[in-house]
Amino acid sequence: MLKTVSTANGLVSPTFSGNVTLSNGNLIIGTSGKGIDFSATPGTGTSELLNDYEEGIWTLAVSSGTGAITTVGAVVGRYTRIGRQVTVTGSATITTNGTGATYILVTGLPFAGNTAQNYSGCGVQSTTAKALSVSYTASNGNIFIRFADATYPGVDGTTLNFCITYNV
């Protein structure tokens, strides 16, 4: 059932009871910072407002901790942001490693992370199918990739596939 209530400024504010169904179209939040308010549910969080959802492509850059990667081939990055949580996935092909060593450094994240926290993710290297250790260091906003045994994963012709979730 729909009821309308006039507000102090003369605008009409609809109030619904029961379920609301949109048979066609989208629900559009017309004011920045507004969203879905879950404060009617029990909880002790500091915010119960979901006011951000976004997904897209991010442009990642790949280098090595020491030395230099001669040729980086295809790079692909996708992200999803829900509220403060961001999940990024990436794929980078090391065509020719050159003198690259220590770790793979990935920069260009779509959102800066919370500077008070560090995060870890997962991944796999295509040539050996070995697991990757993927970490995000908040102090500089970069992703570091090594093999799980802390050795360098960037050999010629390999593709690194990784993901990580962090907060903003």
DSSP file with accessible surface (Angstrom, degrees, kcal/mol):
  #  RESIDUE AA STRUCTURE BP1 BP2  ACC     N-H-->O    O-->H-N    N-H-->O    O-->H-N    TCO  KAPPA ALPHA  PHI   PSI    X-CA   Y-CA   Z-CA
    1    1 A M              0   0  163      0, 0.0    16,-1.7     0, 0.0     2,-0.5   0.000 360.0 360.0 360.0 137.1    0.0    0.0    0.0
    2    2 A L  E     +A   16   0A  97     14,-0.2     2,-0.4    12,-0.0    14,-0.2  -0.867 360.0 179.1-104.2 128.6    1.3    3.5   -0.9
    3    3 A K  E     -A   15   0A 124     12,-2.8    12,-3.2    -2,-0.5     2,-0.4  -0.944  14.8-148.4-120.6 147.6    0.8    6.4    1.4
    4    4 A T  E     -A   14   0A  95     -2,-0.4     2,-0.4    10,-0.2     8,-0.0  -0.953  10.0-168.5-117.3 140.9    2.0    9.9    0.7
    5    5 A V  E     -A   13   0A  78      8,-1.8     8,-3.0    -2,-0.4     2,-0.3  -0.993  19.2-131.6-128.3 130.1    3.1   12.3    3.3
    6    6 A S  E     -A   12   0A  90     -2,-0.4     6,-0.2     6,-0.2     2,-0.1  -0.650  25.4-146.0 -79.9 136.5    3.7   16.0    2.8
    7    7 A T    >   -     0   0   60      4,-2.8     3,-2.1    -2,-0.3    -1,-0.0  -0.441  30.9 -93.6 -95.4 175.9    7.0   17.2    4.3
    8    8 A A  T 3  S+     0   0  115      1,-0.3    -1,-0.1    -2,-0.1    -2,-0.0   0.813 125.5  52.7 -60.7 -30.7    7.8   20.6    5.9
    9    9 A N  T 3  S-     0   0  114      2,-0.1    -1,-0.3     1,-0.0     3,-0.1   0.347 121.0-106.2 -90.5   9.2    9.1   21.9    2.5
   10   10 A G  S <  S+     0   0   57     -3,-2.1     2,-0.2     1,-0.3    -2,-0.1   0.409  76.6 133.7  87.8  -3.7    5.9   20.9    0.7
   11   11 A L        -     0   0  111     -5,-0.1    -4,-2.8     1,-0.1     2,-0.5  -0.492  57.4-120.4 -79.0 151.8    7.4   17.9   -1.1
   12   12 A V  E     -A    6   0A  90     -6,-0.2    -6,-0.2    -2,-0.2    -1,-0.1  -0.798  23.2-163.3 -94.8 129.4    5.5   14.7   -1.1
   13   13 A S  E     -A    5   0A  52     -8,-3.0    -8,-1.8    -2,-0.5     2,-0.2  -0.950  13.6-140.3-114.3 112.9    7.4   11.7    0.4
   14   14 A P  E     -A    4   0A  70      0, 0.0     2,-0.4     0, 0.0   -10,-0.2  -0.483  14.1-163.8 -74.0 142.7    5.9    8.3   -0.5
   15   15 A T  E     -A    3   0A  65    -12,-3.2   -12,-2.8    -2,-0.2     2,-0.3  -0.997   6.2-161.5-125.1 128.9    5.8    5.7    2.2
   16   16 A F  E     -A    2   0A 110     -2,-0.4     2,-0.4   -14,-0.2   -14,-0.2  -0.836   9.3-165.7-110.0 147.7    5.3    2.0    1.3
   17   17 A S        +     0   0   65    -16,-1.7     2,-0.1    -2,-0.3    -2,-0.0  -0.992  64.3  13.8-127.3 139.5    4.2   -0.9    3.4
   18   18 A G  S    S-     0   0   68     -2,-0.4     2,-0.1     2,-0.1    -2,-0.1  -0.473 110.7 -25.6  92.1-169.5    4.7   -4.4    2.1
   19   19 A N        -     0   0  163     -2,-0.1     2,-0.5     1,-0.0    -2,-0.1  -0.468  53.5-146.2 -79.4 151.8    6.9   -5.4   -0.8
   20   20 A V        -     0   0   88     -2,-0.1     2,-0.5    -4,-0.1    -2,-0.1  -0.978  15.1-170.1-118.9 127.7    7.8   -3.0   -3.6
   21   21 A T        -     0   0  124     -2,-0.5     2,-0.7     3,-0.0     3,-0.1  -0.973  14.4-154.9-120.9 129.4    8.2   -4.5   -7.1
   22   22 A L        -     0   0   99     -2,-0.5     3,-0.1     1,-0.1     5,-0.1  -0.911   7.7-170.4 -97.3 114.4    9.6   -2.6  -10.1
   23   23 A S  S    S+     0   0  124     -2,-0.7     2,-0.3     1,-0.3    -1,-0.1   0.719  73.4   9.4 -79.6 -18.1    8.1   -4.4  -13.2
   24   24 A N  S    S+     0   0  149     -3,-0.1    -1,-0.3     2,-0.0     2,-0.1  -0.967 108.1  20.6-158.9 138.9   10.4   -2.5  -15.5
   25   25 A G  S    S-     0   0   52     -2,-0.3     2,-0.3    -3,-0.1    -3,-0.1  -0.422  79.1 -65.6 100.2-173.0   13.4   -0.2  -15.2
   26   26 A N        -     0   0  140     -2,-0.1     2,-0.7     2,-0.0    -2,-0.0  -0.819  33.2-117.6-117.7 155.3   15.9    0.5  -12.5
   27   27 A L        -     0   0  131     -2,-0.3     2,-0.5    -5,-0.1    -2,-0.0  -0.846  38.8-162.4 -89.1 117.1   15.8    1.9   -9.0
   28   28 A I        -     0   0  135     -2,-0.7     2,-0.7     2,-0.0    -2,-0.0  -0.915  15.9-146.1-112.0 125.5   18.0    5.0   -9.2
   29   29 A I        -     0   0   81     -2,-0.5     4,-0.1     1,-0.1     5,-0.1  -0.811  14.6-165.7 -87.1 116.3   19.4    6.7   -6.2
   30   30 A G        +     0   0   75     -2,-0.7     2,-0.4     1,-0.1    -1,-0.1   0.521  63.1  62.5 -87.2  -4.8   19.4   10.4   -7.2
   31   31 A T  S >  S-     0   0   91      4,-0.0     3,-1.7     0, 0.0    -1,-0.1  -0.978  84.8-115.9-127.4 129.4   21.7   11.9   -4.5
   32   32 A S  T 3  S+     0   0  125     -2,-0.4     3,-0.1     1,-0.2    -2,-0.1  -0.306 101.0  26.8 -59.3 139.0   25.3   11.0   -4.0
   33   33 A G  T 3  S+     0   0   38      1,-0.4    -1,-0.2    18,-0.3     2,-0.2   0.379  98.7 107.7  89.0  -5.3   26.0    9.3   -0.6
   34   34 A K    <   +     0   0  130     -3,-1.7    -1,-0.4    17,-0.1     2,-0.2  -0.645  36.0 126.1 -99.0 162.0   22.5    7.9   -0.4
   35   35 A G        -     0   0   26     -2,-0.2     2,-0.6    -3,-0.1    16,-0.2  -0.815  61.7 -22.2-174.5-142.9   21.7    4.2   -0.8
   36   36 A I  E     -B   50   0B  87     14,-2.4    14,-2.8    -2,-0.2     2,-0.7  -0.848  56.0-150.2 -98.0 121.2   20.1    1.3    0.8
   37   37 A D  E     +B   49   0B  99     -2,-0.6     3,-0.3    12,-0.2    12,-0.2  -0.838  18.5 179.0 -99.7 115.9   19.8    1.8    4.6
   38   38 A F    >   +     0   0   97     10,-3.6     3,-2.1    -2,-0.7    11,-0.1   0.124  45.8 117.4 -98.0  19.7   19.9   -1.5    6.6
   39   39 A S  T 3   +     0   0   75      1,-0.3    -1,-0.2     9,-0.2     4,-0.1   0.697  63.3  69.6 -67.1 -14.1   19.6    0.3   10.0
   40   40 A A  T 3  S+     0   0  103     -3,-0.3    -1,-0.3     8,-0.1    -2,-0.1   0.665  88.0  80.4 -75.7 -12.7   16.3   -1.4   10.7
   41   41 A T  S <  S-     0   0   73     -3,-2.1    -3,-0.0     7,-0.1     2,-0.0  -0.655  97.6 -96.1 -92.0 150.0   18.1   -4.7   11.1
   42   42 A P        +     0   0  133      0, 0.0     2,-0.3     0, 0.0    -1,-0.1  -0.342  67.9 120.7 -64.6 140.6   19.9   -5.6   14.3
   43   43 A G        -     0   0   51     -4,-0.1     5,-0.0     2,-0.1     0, 0.0  -0.888  55.4-137.4 173.2 162.3   23.6   -4.8   14.3
   44   44 A T        +     0   0  148     -2,-0.3    -1,-0.0     3,-0.1     4,-0.0   0.172  57.2 130.2-121.1  15.8   26.3   -2.8   16.0
   45   45 A G        -     0   0   51      1,-0.1     3,-0.1     2,-0.0    -2,-0.1  -0.184  65.2-123.0 -68.1 164.8   28.2   -1.5   13.0
   46   46 A T  S    S+     0   0  159      1,-0.2     2,-0.3     2,-0.0    -1,-0.1   0.698  97.4  24.5 -82.0 -18.8   29.1    2.2   12.6
   47   47 A S        +     0   0   83      1,-0.0    -1,-0.2    -9,-0.0    -3,-0.1  -0.982  48.5 176.7-146.7 135.9   27.3    2.3    9.2
   48   48 A E        +     0   0   48     -2,-0.3   -10,-3.6    -3,-0.1     2,-0.5  -0.088  52.3 113.0-123.4  30.6   24.5    0.2    7.8
   49   49 A L  E     -B   37   0B  58    -12,-0.2     2,-0.8   -11,-0.1   -12,-0.2  -0.925  51.4-158.3-110.0 119.1   24.2    2.2    4.5
   50   50 A L  E     +B   36   0B  62    -14,-2.8   -14,-2.4    -2,-0.5     3,-0.1  -0.876  30.8 152.3 -93.7 107.4   25.2    0.5    1.2
   51   51 A N        +     0   0   79     -2,-0.8   -18,-0.3   -16,-0.2     2,-0.3   0.181  48.2  58.3-126.5  18.6   25.9    3.5   -1.0
   52   52 A D        +     0   0   45    -19,-0.1    31,-3.2     2,-0.0     2,-0.3  -0.944  41.7 156.9-153.1 127.4   28.4    2.2   -3.6
   53   53 A Y  E     +C   82   0C 132     -2,-0.3     2,-0.3    29,-0.2    29,-0.2  -0.959  17.7 153.3-143.4 131.5   28.4   -0.5   -6.2
   54   54 A E  E     -C   81   0C  75     27,-2.5    27,-3.7    -2,-0.3     2,-0.3  -0.984  16.7-176.3-156.1 145.4   30.7   -0.4   -9.2
   55   55 A E  E     +C   80   0C 106     -2,-0.3     2,-0.3    25,-0.2    25,-0.2  -0.987  26.4 115.2-141.6 151.5   32.4   -2.9  -11.5
   56   56 A G  E     -C   79   0C  17     23,-2.1    23,-2.5    -2,-0.3     2,-0.4  -0.972  56.5 -58.9 180.0-163.1   34.7   -2.3  -14.4
   57   57 A I  E     -C   78   0C 124     -2,-0.3     2,-0.4    21,-0.2    21,-0.3  -0.855  38.1-160.9-109.9 139.5   38.1   -2.6  -16.0
   58   58 A W        -     0   0    9     19,-1.5     2,-0.8    -2,-0.4    19,-0.4  -0.930  18.6-127.0-121.5 148.9   41.4   -1.4  -14.4
   59   59 A T        -     0   0  123     -2,-0.4     2,-0.3    49,-0.3    17,-0.1  -0.842  30.3-166.1 -96.6 111.5   44.7   -0.7  -16.2
   60   60 A L        -     0   0    9     -2,-0.8     2,-0.4    46,-0.0    48,-0.2  -0.702   9.5-152.0 -99.9 150.8   47.5   -2.5  -14.4
   61   61 A A  E     -D  107   0C  50     46,-2.1    46,-2.2    -2,-0.3     2,-0.4  -0.946  11.5-154.7-117.5 142.7   51.2   -2.0  -14.8
   62   62 A V  E     +D  106   0C  21     -2,-0.4     2,-0.3    44,-0.2    44,-0.2  -0.960  24.3 146.3-124.5 133.6   53.7   -4.8  -14.2
   63   63 A S  E     -D  105   0C  48     42,-2.2    42,-3.0    -2,-0.4     2,-0.3  -0.858  40.2-103.5-146.5-177.1   57.3   -4.6  -13.2
   64   64 A S  E     -D  104   0C  12      3,-0.3    40,-0.2    -2,-0.3    38,-0.1  -0.798  22.4-120.4-115.1 160.2   59.8   -6.5  -11.1
   65   65 A G  E    S+     0   0C  25     38,-2.7     2,-0.3    36,-0.7    37,-0.2   0.885  99.7   9.2 -64.9 -40.9   61.2   -5.9   -7.6
   66   66 A T  E    S+D  101   0C  72     35,-1.7    35,-2.0    37,-0.3    -1,-0.1  -0.949 121.1  12.1-135.3 159.6   64.8   -5.8   -8.9
   67   67 A G  S    S-     0   0   53     -2,-0.3     2,-0.4    33,-0.2    -3,-0.3  -0.311  91.5 -78.1  68.7-160.1   66.1   -5.8  -12.5
   68   68 A A        -     0   0   56     29,-0.1    31,-1.6    -5,-0.1    32,-0.9  -0.997  22.6-128.1-144.8 137.3   63.7   -5.2  -15.4
   69   69 A I        -     0   0   25     -2,-0.4    29,-0.2    30,-0.2    28,-0.2  -0.712  21.2-153.5 -79.1 127.0   61.2   -7.2  -17.2
   70   70 A T  S    S+     0   0   93     26,-0.7     2,-0.4    -2,-0.5    27,-0.2   0.953  73.4  11.5 -70.4 -49.9   62.0   -6.8  -20.9
   71   71 A T  E     - E   0  96C  60     25,-2.5    25,-1.9     0, 0.0    24,-1.2  -0.978  57.5-167.6-138.8 123.7   58.6   -7.4  -22.4
   72   72 A V  E     - E   0  94C  53     -2,-0.4    22,-0.2    22,-0.2     3,-0.1  -0.940  17.3-169.5-104.1 126.5   55.2   -7.6  -20.7
   73   73 A G  E     -     0   0C  32     20,-2.9    -1,-0.1    -2,-0.5    21,-0.0   0.397  51.0  -0.3 -86.9-132.7   52.5   -9.0  -23.1
   74   74 A A  E     -     0   0C  69     18,-0.1    19,-2.1     1,-0.0     2,-0.4  -0.266  61.1-173.8 -62.9 134.1   48.7   -9.0  -22.5
   75   75 A V  E     + E   0  92C  57     17,-0.2     2,-0.4    -3,-0.1    17,-0.2  -0.996   3.7 178.9-128.4 137.3   47.5   -7.5  -19.2
   76   76 A V  E     - E   0  91C  85     15,-2.5    15,-2.2    -2,-0.4     2,-0.4  -0.999   1.2-179.9-138.5 134.2   43.8   -7.6  -18.1
   77   77 A G  E     + E   0  90C   2     -2,-0.4   -19,-1.5   -19,-0.4     2,-0.3  -0.999   2.4 177.8-137.8 135.9   42.3   -6.3  -14.9
   78   78 A R  E     -CE  57  89C 118     11,-2.1    11,-2.6    -2,-0.4     2,-0.3  -0.952   7.8-170.8-129.8 153.3   38.7   -6.3  -13.7
   79   79 A Y  E     -CE  56  88C  25    -23,-2.5   -23,-2.1    -2,-0.3     2,-0.4  -0.978  14.6-163.0-143.0 156.5   37.2   -5.0  -10.4
   80   80 A T  E     -CE  55  87C  50      7,-2.1     7,-2.7    -2,-0.3     2,-0.5  -0.989  10.2-166.1-135.5 128.6   34.0   -5.0   -8.4
   81   81 A R  E     +CE  54  86C  46    -27,-3.7   -27,-2.5    -2,-0.4     2,-0.5  -0.979   8.7 177.1-117.1 125.8   33.4   -2.6   -5.5
   82   82 A I  E >   -CE  53  85C  87      3,-2.6     3,-2.0    -2,-0.5     2,-0.3  -0.962  68.1 -50.4-125.6 109.2   30.6   -3.2   -3.1
   83   83 A G  T 3  S-     0   0   14    -31,-3.2   -33,-0.1    -2,-0.5   -29,-0.0  -0.458 123.5 -19.3  62.4-124.4   30.5   -0.5   -0.4
   84   84 A R  T 3  S+     0   0  139     -2,-0.3    84,-2.4    -3,-0.1     2,-0.5   0.504 118.4  95.9 -90.6  -6.3   34.1   -0.3    1.0
   85   85 A Q  E <   -EF  82 167C  97     -3,-2.0    -3,-2.6    82,-0.2     2,-0.4  -0.760  52.0-172.7 -94.8 128.7   35.2   -3.7   -0.3
   86   86 A V  E     -EF  81 166C   0     80,-3.3    80,-2.8    -2,-0.5     2,-0.5  -0.971   6.4-167.5-120.3 130.6   37.1   -4.0   -3.6
   87   87 A T  E     -EF  80 165C  44     -7,-2.7    -7,-2.1    -2,-0.4     2,-0.4  -0.984  10.4-173.0-115.4 124.2   37.9   -7.2   -5.4
   88   88 A V  E     -EF  79 164C   0     76,-2.8    76,-2.1    -2,-0.5     2,-0.4  -0.918   6.6-168.5-115.2 143.8   40.4   -7.0   -8.2
   89   89 A T  E     +EF  78 163C  63    -11,-2.6   -11,-2.1    -2,-0.4     2,-0.3  -0.955  13.4 178.1-123.7 148.2   41.4   -9.8  -10.6
   90   90 A G  E     -EF  77 162C   8     72,-2.7    72,-2.6    -2,-0.4     2,-0.3  -0.989  20.4-164.5-149.3 159.0   44.3   -9.6  -13.0
   91   91 A S  E     +EF  76 161C  29    -15,-2.2   -15,-2.5    -2,-0.3     2,-0.4  -0.981  13.2 176.8-144.1 130.1   46.2  -11.4  -15.6
   92   92 A A  E     -EF  75 160C   1     68,-2.0    68,-3.1    -2,-0.3     2,-0.5  -0.996  17.4-148.2-138.5 132.2   49.6  -10.4  -16.9
   93   93 A T  E     - F   0 159C  32    -19,-2.1   -20,-2.9    -2,-0.4     2,-1.0  -0.882   5.6-151.7-102.6 125.1   51.8  -12.3  -19.4
   94   94 A I  E     +EF  72 158C   0     64,-3.0    63,-1.8    -2,-0.5    64,-0.9  -0.840  18.8 176.6 -92.1  98.8   55.6  -12.0  -19.0
   95   95 A T  E    S+     0   0C  63    -24,-1.2    62,-0.6    -2,-1.0     2,-0.4   0.970  75.2   7.4 -69.6 -53.0   56.7  -12.4  -22.6
   96   96 A T  E     -E   71   0C  53    -25,-1.9   -25,-2.5    60,-0.2   -26,-0.7  -0.970  65.6-163.4-132.8 117.8   60.4  -11.9  -21.9
   97   97 A N    >   +     0   0   20     -2,-0.4     3,-1.6    -3,-0.2     2,-0.2   0.844  19.1 177.9 -72.1 -34.6   61.6  -11.6  -18.3
   98   98 A G  T 3  S-     0   0   40    -29,-0.2    -1,-0.2     1,-0.2   -29,-0.2  -0.495  70.4 -23.3  67.2-127.8   65.0  -10.1  -18.9
   99   99 A T  T 3  S+     0   0  100    -31,-1.6    -1,-0.2    -2,-0.2   -30,-0.2   0.260  94.1 141.9-102.4  12.0   66.7   -9.4  -15.6
  100  100 A G    <   +     0   0    6     -3,-1.6     2,-0.3   -32,-0.9   -33,-0.2  -0.245  22.6 151.0 -56.4 138.1   63.5   -9.3  -13.5
  101  101 A A  E     +D   66   0C  35    -35,-2.0     2,-1.9     2,-0.2   -35,-1.7  -0.934  35.4  40.1-156.6 176.6   63.9  -10.8  -10.1
  102  102 A T  E    S-     0   0C  62     -2,-0.3     2,-0.3   -37,-0.2    -2,-0.0  -0.464 111.3 -19.6  77.7 -70.1   62.7  -10.8   -6.4
  103  103 A Y  E     -     0   0C  52     -2,-1.9   -38,-2.7   -37,-0.1     2,-0.5  -0.979  63.7-103.9-157.3 164.5   58.9  -10.3   -7.0
  104  104 A I  E     -DG  64 145C   1     41,-2.8    41,-2.6    -2,-0.3     2,-0.5  -0.849  33.2-152.1 -94.6 132.6   56.4   -9.0   -9.5
  105  105 A L  E     -DG  63 144C  29    -42,-3.0   -42,-2.2    -2,-0.5     2,-0.5  -0.928   8.3-166.8-109.3 125.8   55.0   -5.6   -8.7
  106  106 A V  E     +DG  62 143C   1     37,-2.8    37,-2.6    -2,-0.5     2,-0.3  -0.963  13.7 172.4-114.3 126.1   51.5   -4.6   -9.9
  107  107 A T  E     +D   61   0C  41    -46,-2.2   -46,-2.1    -2,-0.5    35,-0.1  -0.770  43.0  68.4-124.6 171.2   50.5   -1.0   -9.8
  108  108 A G        -     0   0   43     -2,-0.3   -49,-0.3    33,-0.2    -1,-0.1   0.703  57.6-178.8  93.5  23.7   47.5    1.1  -11.0
  109  109 A L        -     0   0   28     32,-0.4    -1,-0.2    -3,-0.2     3,-0.1  -0.188  34.4-123.3 -54.6 148.7   44.8   -0.3   -8.7
  110  110 A P  S    S+     0   0   38      0, 0.0     2,-0.3     0, 0.0    -1,-0.1   0.765  92.8  24.1 -69.3 -24.3   41.3    1.3   -9.3
  111  111 A F  S    S-     0   0   40     30,-0.1     2,-0.2   -25,-0.0   -25,-0.0  -0.999  84.2-113.0-140.7 141.9   41.0    2.5   -5.7
  112  112 A A        -     0   0   87     -2,-0.3     2,-0.1     1,-0.1     3,-0.1  -0.512  40.2-126.7 -70.6 139.0   43.5    3.3   -3.0
  113  113 A G        -     0   0    8     -2,-0.2     2,-0.3    55,-0.2    55,-0.3  -0.335  34.0 -77.0 -83.5 168.1   43.2    0.8   -0.1
  114  114 A N    >   -     0   0   41     53,-3.1     3,-1.6     1,-0.2    -1,-0.1  -0.493  41.1-144.1 -62.2 121.1   42.8    1.5    3.6
  115  115 A T  T 3  S+     0   0  118     -2,-0.3    -1,-0.2     1,-0.3    -2,-0.0   0.588  92.9  62.3 -72.3  -6.4   46.2    2.6    4.7
  116  116 A A  T 3  S+     0   0   86     22,-0.1     2,-0.3    23,-0.0    -1,-0.3   0.475 101.4  56.1 -95.7  -1.9   45.9    0.9    8.1
  117  117 A Q    <   -     0   0   79     -3,-1.6    21,-0.3    50,-0.1     2,-0.3  -0.949  60.0-152.6-134.4 152.0   45.6   -2.7    6.7
  118  118 A N        -     0   0  112     -2,-0.3     2,-0.3    19,-0.1    19,-0.2  -0.861  19.6-159.9-115.2 156.0   47.4   -5.1    4.5
  119  119 A Y  E     -H  136   0C  36     17,-1.9    17,-3.0    -2,-0.3     2,-0.3  -0.914   7.8-148.8-136.0 158.8   45.7   -7.9    2.5
  120  120 A S  E     +H  135   0C  97     -2,-0.3    45,-0.5    15,-0.2    15,-0.3  -0.930  17.2 173.3-128.8 154.8   46.5  -11.2    0.9
  121  121 A G  E     -H  134   0C  29     13,-3.4    13,-0.7    -2,-0.3     2,-0.3  -0.518  23.3-105.7-136.3-154.6   45.0  -12.9   -2.2
  122  122 A C  E     +HI 133 163C  72     41,-1.8    41,-2.4    -2,-0.2     2,-0.3  -0.893  33.1 149.7-141.4 166.1   45.5  -15.9   -4.4
  123  123 A G  E     -HI 132 162C  21      9,-0.5     9,-2.5    -2,-0.3     2,-0.3  -0.979  26.5-131.9 179.8 175.6   46.8  -16.8   -7.8
  124  124 A V  E     -HI 131 161C  60     37,-2.3    37,-2.4    -2,-0.3     2,-0.4  -0.993  16.4-131.8-146.7 146.2   48.5  -19.3  -10.1
  125  125 A Q  E  >  - I   0 160C   1      5,-1.9     4,-1.8    -2,-0.3     5,-0.3  -0.861  16.4-142.8 -99.4 134.6   51.3  -19.1  -12.6
  126  126 A S  T  4 S+     0   0   63     33,-2.7    -1,-0.1    -2,-0.4    34,-0.1   0.854  91.1  55.6 -71.4 -34.7   50.5  -20.8  -16.0
  127  127 A T  T  4 S+     0   0   81      1,-0.2    -1,-0.2    32,-0.2    33,-0.0   0.930 128.3  13.8 -67.8 -44.7   53.9  -22.3  -16.8
  128  128 A T  T  4 S-     0   0   71      2,-0.1    -1,-0.2    -3,-0.0    -2,-0.2   0.567  90.5-132.4-106.1 -12.5   54.3  -24.4  -13.6
  129  129 A A     <  +     0   0   74     -4,-1.8     2,-0.2     1,-0.2    -3,-0.2   0.700  54.5 153.6  61.6  21.1   50.7  -24.2  -12.2
  130  130 A K        -     0   0   81     -5,-0.3    -5,-1.9     1,-0.1    -1,-0.2  -0.544  50.1-101.7 -78.5 149.1   52.3  -23.3   -8.9
  131  131 A A  E     -H  124   0C  61     -7,-0.2    17,-1.8    -2,-0.2     2,-0.4  -0.359  34.1-139.6 -68.7 144.2   50.4  -21.3   -6.4
  132  132 A L  E     -HJ 123 147C  10     -9,-2.5     2,-0.6    15,-0.2    -9,-0.5  -0.818   5.1-136.7-104.7 146.8   51.2  -17.6   -6.1
  133  133 A S  E     -HJ 122 146C  54     13,-3.6    13,-2.0    -2,-0.4     2,-0.5  -0.918  27.2-171.6 -97.5 117.5   51.4  -15.5   -2.9
  134  134 A V  E     +HJ 121 145C   1    -13,-0.7   -13,-3.4    -2,-0.6     2,-0.4  -0.957   7.7 173.8-116.4 123.3   49.6  -12.3   -3.7
  135  135 A S  E     -HJ 120 144C  31      9,-2.4     9,-3.0    -2,-0.5     2,-0.5  -0.973  23.0-149.3-133.6 148.0   49.8   -9.4   -1.1
  136  136 A Y  E     -HJ 119 143C   3    -17,-3.0   -17,-1.9    -2,-0.4     2,-0.7  -0.969  11.5-155.7-112.9 125.3   48.6   -5.8   -1.0
  137  137 A T  E >>> - J   0 142C  36      5,-2.2     4,-1.7    -2,-0.5     3,-1.1  -0.915   1.4-159.5-105.8 114.1   50.7   -3.4    1.0
  138  138 A A  T 345S+     0   0    7     -2,-0.7    -1,-0.1   -21,-0.3   -25,-0.1   0.796  83.2  70.2 -64.6 -29.9   48.6   -0.5    2.1
  139  139 A S  T 345S+     0   0  103      1,-0.2    -1,-0.2     3,-0.1   -24,-0.1   0.823 120.9  14.7 -63.1 -27.6   51.6    1.8    2.8
  140  140 A N  T <45S-     0   0   77     -3,-1.1    -1,-0.2     2,-0.2    -2,-0.2   0.451  98.6-124.3-125.3  -2.7   52.4    2.1   -0.9
  141  141 A G  T  <5 +     0   0   22     -4,-1.7   -32,-0.4     1,-0.2     2,-0.3   0.783  64.9 127.6  70.7  28.7   49.2    0.8   -2.5
  142  142 A N  E   < - J   0 137C  32     -5,-1.0    -5,-2.2   -35,-0.1     2,-0.4  -0.818  56.4-126.5-118.2 159.2   50.8   -2.0   -4.6
  143  143 A I  E     -GJ 106 136C   0    -37,-2.6   -37,-2.8    -2,-0.3     2,-0.4  -0.867  20.3-158.6-102.1 134.7   50.4   -5.7   -5.2
  144  144 A F  E     -GJ 105 135C  19     -9,-3.0    -9,-2.4    -2,-0.4     2,-0.5  -0.958   6.8-165.4-114.1 131.6   53.4   -8.0   -4.7
  145  145 A I  E     +GJ 104 134C   0    -41,-2.6   -41,-2.8    -2,-0.4     2,-0.3  -0.973  19.5 148.2-124.0 128.4   53.4  -11.4   -6.3
  146  146 A R  E     - J   0 133C  74    -13,-2.0   -13,-3.6    -2,-0.5     6,-0.2  -0.894  52.9 -87.0-138.2 169.1   55.8  -14.3   -5.5
  147  147 A F  E >   - J   0 132C  11      4,-3.0     3,-2.4    -2,-0.3   -15,-0.2  -0.425  49.3-103.9 -68.9 160.6   55.5  -18.0   -5.5
  148  148 A A  T 3  S+     0   0   75    -17,-1.8    -1,-0.1     1,-0.3   -16,-0.1   0.796 125.1  57.9 -58.9 -25.4   54.1  -19.4   -2.3
  149  149 A D  T 3  S-     0   0   95    -18,-0.3    -1,-0.3     2,-0.1     3,-0.1   0.241 122.8-107.8 -90.0  15.3   57.7  -20.4   -1.4
  150  150 A A  S <  S+     0   0   69     -3,-2.4     2,-0.2     1,-0.2    -2,-0.1   0.602  77.7 130.2  71.6  17.2   58.8  -16.8   -1.8
  151  151 A T        -     0   0   65      1,-0.1    -4,-3.0   -50,-0.0    -1,-0.2  -0.542  67.6 -86.6 -96.4 168.6   60.7  -17.3   -5.1
  152  152 A Y        -     0   0   43     -6,-0.2    -6,-0.1    -2,-0.2   -49,-0.1  -0.539  32.4-168.7 -79.5 129.0   60.3  -15.2   -8.3
  153  153 A P        +     0   0    0      0, 0.0     2,-1.6     0, 0.0    -1,-0.1   0.453  53.2 105.7 -97.5  -0.2   57.5  -16.3  -10.6
  154  154 A G        +     0   0    1    -57,-0.0     2,-0.2   -61,-0.0   -54,-0.1  -0.434  40.5 153.5 -90.8  71.6   58.3  -14.3  -13.7
  155  155 A V    >   -     0   0   66     -2,-1.6     3,-1.6     1,-0.1   -61,-0.2  -0.543  55.9 -76.2 -91.7 160.1   59.8  -16.7  -16.3
  156  156 A D  T 3  S+     0   0  101      1,-0.2   -61,-0.2    -2,-0.2   -60,-0.2  -0.247 114.5  10.0 -53.5 133.3   59.6  -16.2  -20.1
  157  157 A G  T 3  S+     0   0   51    -63,-1.8     2,-0.2   -62,-0.6    -1,-0.2   0.579  94.9 132.8  77.8  11.9   56.2  -16.9  -21.6
  158  158 A T  E <   -F   94   0C   0     -3,-1.6   -64,-3.0   -64,-0.9     2,-0.4  -0.649  44.9-146.5 -98.8 154.0   54.3  -17.3  -18.3
  159  159 A T  E     -F   93   0C  30    -66,-0.3   -33,-2.7    -2,-0.2     2,-0.6  -0.973   7.5-150.9-116.6 132.0   51.0  -15.8  -17.4
  160  160 A L  E     -FI  92 125C   1    -68,-3.1   -68,-2.0    -2,-0.4     2,-0.5  -0.907  11.2-170.4-102.3 121.2   50.2  -14.7  -13.8
  161  161 A N  E     +FI  91 124C  65    -37,-2.4   -37,-2.3    -2,-0.6     2,-0.3  -0.967  20.3 157.8-111.9 126.3   46.5  -14.9  -12.8
  162  162 A F  E     -FI  90 123C   9    -72,-2.6   -72,-2.7    -2,-0.5     2,-0.3  -0.935  24.7-166.8-146.5 164.1   45.7  -13.4   -9.5
  163  163 A C  E     +FI  89 122C  38    -41,-2.4   -41,-1.8    -2,-0.3     2,-0.3  -0.981   7.2 177.8-148.3 155.1   43.0  -11.8   -7.3
  164  164 A I  E     -F   88   0C   2    -76,-2.1   -76,-2.8    -2,-0.3     2,-0.4  -0.972  15.7-149.7-156.8 145.7   42.8   -9.9   -4.1
  165  165 A T  E     +F   87   0C  56    -45,-0.5     2,-0.3    -2,-0.3   -78,-0.2  -0.981  26.8 161.9-118.6 132.2   40.1   -8.3   -2.0
  166  166 A Y  E     -F   86   0C   1    -80,-2.8   -80,-3.3    -2,-0.4     2,-0.3  -0.916  32.5-113.3-143.7 166.4   40.8   -5.2    0.1
  167  167 A N  E      F   85   0C  36     -2,-0.3   -53,-3.1   -82,-0.2   -82,-0.2  -0.804 360.0 360.0-105.2 149.0   39.0   -2.3    1.8
  168  168 A V              0   0   37    -84,-2.4   -55,-0.2    -2,-0.3   -54,-0.1  -0.677 360.0 360.0-109.3 360.0   39.0    1.3    0.9
